[in-house]
Amino acid sequence: MRALIVTELRKLTSVRSTWLLLGATALFAGLHAAGLLIGDPTGDVGTASGNQQVLFSAGMGSMLAITLGVLISAGEFRHGTITDTFLTTPRRGRVFGAKLAAGLITGAVAGIASAVTTFAVAAAWLSADGNPLPLDQSYVWLTLLGGFLWCTAYAVIGVAVGMLTRNPVLGIVGALAWLFVIEGIVVNAFAEVGKWLPSGAASAVGNAVKDGLLPQGGGLAMLAAYAVVIAGAAGLTTLRRDVT
């Protein structure tokens, strides 16, 4: 299994798209934080809640992390290399497990990059403005940790979605459409269920300044449950179908 995981990581590091998406993840998080600091929409940057809103940007790169996760699994179906992969390792479940592990590691790298970039932007800006981040306050580290976990979880979910759809475009568009369109419709109709949906759970993980969310640990548990369910569906359907 270790050899399979190493192989998957080598595949990822050998293509330019992986590095571009990782860089874009960190860049997007940093730009989101900078935008909040420049615009200061709530007028309370420098306060605890304002700082927390800015640091919440550490999870904004998760949209690119889920895209990367989809490409880890569905990309091989798109380019036809999945045939060689399954011929080399006929036990498809082990291949899928290795891809999930690779998604976990890659998502963690994306999460670290996003959290570090967000912290650097926020710390430098607020210090220059005379309101340095209170590094002795737990919310600072919990929010950065939340962004890291958010990106990591979304990358794993992306791998599961990609293996289920076996099509990069369908997987990416489907995942983003669910998060930005379908969930919005559901929440507008049934507001109380929002916290149980992936976006609501992700906001809880990211330590959002918002009422009605699950606890941070509860949000992480929900995202893990979604990953398990989607991966289970892929295992029962996709992995049993012919590749061609």
FENPEUR-V144158 format. One record per residue. N is the residue number from 1. SS is DSSP state (h for helix, s for strand, l for the rest). NEAR is the number of other ideal C-beta (glycine too) atoms within 8 Angstrom. D_CENTER is the distance of its C-alpha to the mean C-alpha in Angstrom with 2 decimals. Layout:
# FENPEUR-V144158
n->N ss->SS near->NEAR d_center->D_CENTER
n->N ss->SS near->NEAR d_center->D_CENTER
This chain:
# FENPEUR-V144158
n->1 ss->l near->7 d_center->23.95
n->2 ss->h near->5 d_center->23.42
n->3 ss->h near->6 d_center->24.93
n->4 ss->h near->12 d_center->22.65
n->5 ss->h near->12 d_center->19.51
n->6 ss->h near->8 d_center->21.24
n->7 ss->h near->9 d_center->22.11
n->8 ss->h near->13 d_center->18.60
n->9 ss->h near->11 d_center->17.57
n->10 ss->h near->8 d_center->20.73
n->11 ss->h near->8 d_center->19.93
n->12 ss->h near->11 d_center->16.67
n->13 ss->h near->8 d_center->18.52
n->14 ss->l near->5 d_center->21.40
n->15 ss->l near->7 d_center->19.88
n->16 ss->h near->5 d_center->19.46
n->17 ss->h near->7 d_center->16.45
n->18 ss->h near->11 d_center->14.21
n->19 ss->h near->8 d_center->15.62
n->20 ss->h near->8 d_center->15.56
n->21 ss->h near->14 d_center->11.87
n->22 ss->h near->13 d_center->11.28
n->23 ss->h near->9 d_center->14.02
n->24 ss->h near->10 d_center->12.89
n->25 ss->h near->16 d_center->9.55
n->26 ss->h near->14 d_center->11.95
n->27 ss->h near->9 d_center->14.53
n->28 ss->h near->13 d_center->12.75
n->29 ss->h near->19 d_center->11.89
n->30 ss->h near->13 d_center->15.51
n->31 ss->h near->8 d_center->17.02
n->32 ss->h near->11 d_center->15.54
n->33 ss->h near->16 d_center->17.04
n->34 ss->h near->10 d_center->20.20
n->35 ss->h near->8 d_center->20.56
n->36 ss->h near->13 d_center->20.63
n->37 ss->h near->13 d_center->23.07
n->38 ss->h near->6 d_center->25.26
n->39 ss->h near->6 d_center->25.36
n->40 ss->l near->10 d_center->25.38
n->41 ss->l near->5 d_center->25.30
n->42 ss->l near->8 d_center->26.19
n->43 ss->l near->5 d_center->28.71
n->44 ss->l near->8 d_center->27.64
n->45 ss->l near->15 d_center->25.68
n->46 ss->l near->8 d_center->27.22
n->47 ss->l near->7 d_center->27.30
n->48 ss->h near->8 d_center->25.04
n->49 ss->h near->9 d_center->23.28
n->50 ss->h near->12 d_center->23.10
n->51 ss->h near->16 d_center->21.64
n->52 ss->h near->13 d_center->18.99
n->53 ss->h near->11 d_center->18.05
n->54 ss->h near->13 d_center->17.83
n->55 ss->h near->16 d_center->15.79
n->56 ss->h near->15 d_center->13.28
n->57 ss->h near->16 d_center->12.37
n->58 ss->h near->21 d_center->10.46
n->59 ss->h near->15 d_center->7.38
n->60 ss->l near->12 d_center->8.37
n->61 ss->l near->18 d_center->6.93
n->62 ss->h near->14 d_center->3.43
n->63 ss->h near->11 d_center->6.03
n->64 ss->h near->12 d_center->7.07
n->65 ss->h near->19 d_center->4.47
n->66 ss->h near->16 d_center->5.02
n->67 ss->h near->13 d_center->8.43
n->68 ss->h near->18 d_center->8.93
n->69 ss->h near->20 d_center->8.37
n->70 ss->h near->18 d_center->10.90
n->71 ss->h near->14 d_center->13.15
n->72 ss->h near->17 d_center->13.40
n->73 ss->h near->16 d_center->15.19
n->74 ss->h near->17 d_center->16.57
n->75 ss->h near->11 d_center->17.61
n->76 ss->h near->10 d_center->20.31
n->77 ss->h near->11 d_center->21.75
n->78 ss->h near->8 d_center->21.93
n->79 ss->h near->6 d_center->23.85
n->80 ss->l near->7 d_center->25.84
n->81 ss->l near->7 d_center->25.07
n->82 ss->h near->9 d_center->23.92
n->83 ss->h near->9 d_center->27.67
n->84 ss->h near->7 d_center->28.43
n->85 ss->h near->10 d_center->25.50
n->86 ss->h near->11 d_center->26.82
n->87 ss->h near->6 d_center->30.37
n->88 ss->h near->5 d_center->29.64
n->89 ss->l near->9 d_center->27.94
n->90 ss->l near->5 d_center->29.37
n->91 ss->l near->6 d_center->27.54
n->92 ss->h near->9 d_center->24.53
n->93 ss->h near->8 d_center->22.86
n->94 ss->h near->10 d_center->22.78
n->95 ss->h near->12 d_center->21.27
n->96 ss->h near->14 d_center->18.45
n->97 ss->h near->10 d_center->18.04
n->98 ss->h near->13 d_center->17.99
n->99 ss->h near->13 d_center->15.28
n->100 ss->h near->12 d_center->13.07
n->101 ss->h near->10 d_center->14.07
n->102 ss->h near->14 d_center->13.43
n->103 ss->h near->16 d_center->9.83
n->104 ss->h near->11 d_center->9.64
n->105 ss->h near->10 d_center->11.58
n->106 ss->h near->17 d_center->9.97
n->107 ss->h near->17 d_center->6.46
n->108 ss->h near->12 d_center->8.86
n->109 ss->h near->9 d_center->10.70
n->110 ss->h near->19 d_center->8.15
n->111 ss->h near->17 d_center->7.61
n->112 ss->h near->9 d_center->11.39
n->113 ss->h near->14 d_center->12.11
n->114 ss->h near->21 d_center->10.43
n->115 ss->h near->14 d_center->12.18
n->116 ss->h near->9 d_center->15.33
n->117 ss->h near->14 d_center->15.61
n->118 ss->h near->18 d_center->15.25
n->119 ss->h near->12 d_center->17.74
n->120 ss->h near->9 d_center->20.06
n->121 ss->h near->13 d_center->20.28
n->122 ss->h near->15 d_center->20.83
n->123 ss->h near->10 d_center->23.23
n->124 ss->h near->8 d_center->25.25
n->125 ss->h near->10 d_center->25.60
n->126 ss->h near->14 d_center->26.52
n->127 ss->h near->10 d_center->28.88
n->128 ss->h near->6 d_center->30.61
n->129 ss->l near->8 d_center->30.97
n->130 ss->l near->5 d_center->32.60
n->131 ss->l near->7 d_center->29.92
n->132 ss->l near->7 d_center->28.14
n->133 ss->l near->10 d_center->25.12
n->134 ss->l near->8 d_center->26.55
n->135 ss->l near->5 d_center->25.09
n->136 ss->l near->3 d_center->27.04
n->137 ss->l near->7 d_center->25.12
n->138 ss->h near->5 d_center->22.55
n->139 ss->h near->10 d_center->20.37
n->140 ss->h near->13 d_center->19.60
n->141 ss->h near->7 d_center->18.15
n->142 ss->h near->10 d_center->16.56
n->143 ss->h near->14 d_center->14.63
n->144 ss->h near->13 d_center->13.54
n->145 ss->h near->9 d_center->12.73
n->146 ss->h near->15 d_center->10.73
n->147 ss->h near->22 d_center->8.55
n->148 ss->h near->14 d_center->8.30
n->149 ss->h near->11 d_center->7.67
n->150 ss->h near->16 d_center->5.05
n->151 ss->h near->18 d_center->2.90
n->152 ss->h near->14 d_center->5.09
n->153 ss->h near->16 d_center->5.25
n->154 ss->h near->16 d_center->2.98
n->155 ss->h near->19 d_center->4.69
n->156 ss->h near->14 d_center->7.56
n->157 ss->h near->16 d_center->7.81
n->158 ss->h near->20 d_center->7.92
n->159 ss->h near->17 d_center->10.64
n->160 ss->h near->15 d_center->12.40
n->161 ss->h near->16 d_center->12.51
n->162 ss->h near->17 d_center->13.80
n->163 ss->h near->15 d_center->16.36
n->164 ss->h near->12 d_center->17.45
n->165 ss->h near->11 d_center->18.04
n->166 ss->l near->8 d_center->19.15
n->167 ss->l near->9 d_center->18.87
n->168 ss->h near->11 d_center->16.25
n->169 ss->h near->6 d_center->17.39
n->170 ss->h near->9 d_center->17.64
n->171 ss->h near->15 d_center->14.25
n->172 ss->h near->12 d_center->12.44
n->173 ss->h near->8 d_center->14.96
n->174 ss->h near->10 d_center->14.97
n->175 ss->h near->14 d_center->11.31
n->176 ss->h near->11 d_center->11.51
n->177 ss->h near->9 d_center->15.01
n->178 ss->h near->10 d_center->14.19
n->179 ss->h near->11 d_center->11.76
n->180 ss->h near->7 d_center->14.17
n->181 ss->h near->8 d_center->17.48
n->182 ss->h near->8 d_center->18.14
n->183 ss->h near->14 d_center->16.62
n->184 ss->h near->8 d_center->18.60
n->185 ss->h near->8 d_center->21.68
n->186 ss->h near->11 d_center->21.35
n->187 ss->h near->12 d_center->20.88
n->188 ss->h near->6 d_center->23.86
n->189 ss->h near->5 d_center->25.92
n->190 ss->l near->7 d_center->24.88
n->191 ss->h near->6 d_center->23.41
n->192 ss->h near->6 d_center->23.46
n->193 ss->h near->9 d_center->21.08
n->194 ss->h near->13 d_center->18.22
n->195 ss->h near->11 d_center->17.09
n->196 ss->h near->8 d_center->16.77
n->197 ss->l near->11 d_center->14.58
n->198 ss->h near->12 d_center->10.78
n->199 ss->h near->9 d_center->10.66
n->200 ss->h near->15 d_center->13.34
n->201 ss->h near->17 d_center->11.87
n->202 ss->h near->15 d_center->8.67
n->203 ss->h near->11 d_center->11.41
n->204 ss->h near->17 d_center->13.32
n->205 ss->h near->15 d_center->10.87
n->206 ss->l near->13 d_center->10.67
n->207 ss->l near->12 d_center->14.46
n->208 ss->l near->8 d_center->15.28
n->209 ss->l near->6 d_center->19.00
n->210 ss->l near->6 d_center->19.69
n->211 ss->l near->3 d_center->22.07
n->212 ss->l near->6 d_center->21.66
n->213 ss->l near->11 d_center->18.25
n->214 ss->l near->11 d_center->17.87
n->215 ss->l near->7 d_center->18.20
n->216 ss->h near->11 d_center->15.22
n->217 ss->h near->6 d_center->15.93
n->218 ss->h near->10 d_center->16.48
n->219 ss->h near->16 d_center->13.16
n->220 ss->h near->13 d_center->11.56
n->221 ss->h near->8 d_center->14.29
n->222 ss->h near->13 d_center->13.60
n->223 ss->h near->16 d_center->10.00
n->224 ss->h near->9 d_center->11.68
n->225 ss->h near->8 d_center->14.48
n->226 ss->h near->11 d_center->12.68
n->227 ss->h near->12 d_center->11.43
n->228 ss->h near->8 d_center->15.07
n->229 ss->h near->8 d_center->16.65
n->230 ss->h near->12 d_center->15.04
n->231 ss->h near->13 d_center->15.69
n->232 ss->h near->8 d_center->19.13
n->233 ss->h near->9 d_center->19.85
n->234 ss->h near->13 d_center->19.10
n->235 ss->h near->10 d_center->21.35
n->236 ss->h near->7 d_center->24.09
n->237 ss->l near->9 d_center->24.15
n->238 ss->h near->9 d_center->22.58
n->239 ss->h near->11 d_center->23.57
n->240 ss->h near->5 d_center->27.08
n->241 ss->l near->6 d_center->27.70
n->242 ss->l near->3 d_center->29.39
n->243 ss->l near->7 d_center->27.32
n->244 ss->l near->3 d_center->29.66
